[in-house]
Amino acid sequence: MDLTAYLLIALKGSVALLIFAVGLDSRLRDLSYLTRRPGVMLRSLLAMYVVVPLLALTAVRLLQLPWNSRSWCWRFLPAHPCCHAN
């Protein structure tokens, strides 16, 4: 294995440990927080899946990036640890 493979494993492990640590700090009532507040859930989903991609697309078009840069922008758009595309 080369250095890149080790770094990828370390990065994935650190994200998993981060999510685990956040989960350790949560309480049982935190599980139903968004079901008790559907407006917050709707705004959150709208922001994640509509507003942020549209802003990213607008930024890419305004900056007139070459095609290779655009593909990298779309690859790293879902940067939140809980929203991995893989």
Stockholm file with secondary structure:
# STOCKHOLM 1.0

chainA/1-86         MDLTAYLLIALKGSVALLIFAVGLDSRLRDLSYLTRRPGVMLRSLLAMYVVVPLLALTAVRLLQLPWNSRSWCWRFLPAHPCCHAN
#=GR chainA/1-86 SS CCHHHHHHHHHHHHHHHHHHHHHHHCCGGGGGHHHHCHHHHHHHHHIIIIIHHHHHHHHHHHHTCCHHHHHHHHHSSCCSTTCCCC
#=GC SS_cons        CCHHHHHHHHHHHHHHHHHHHHHHHCCGGGGGHHHHCHHHHHHHHHIIIIIHHHHHHHHHHHHTCCHHHHHHHHHSSCCSTTCCCC
//
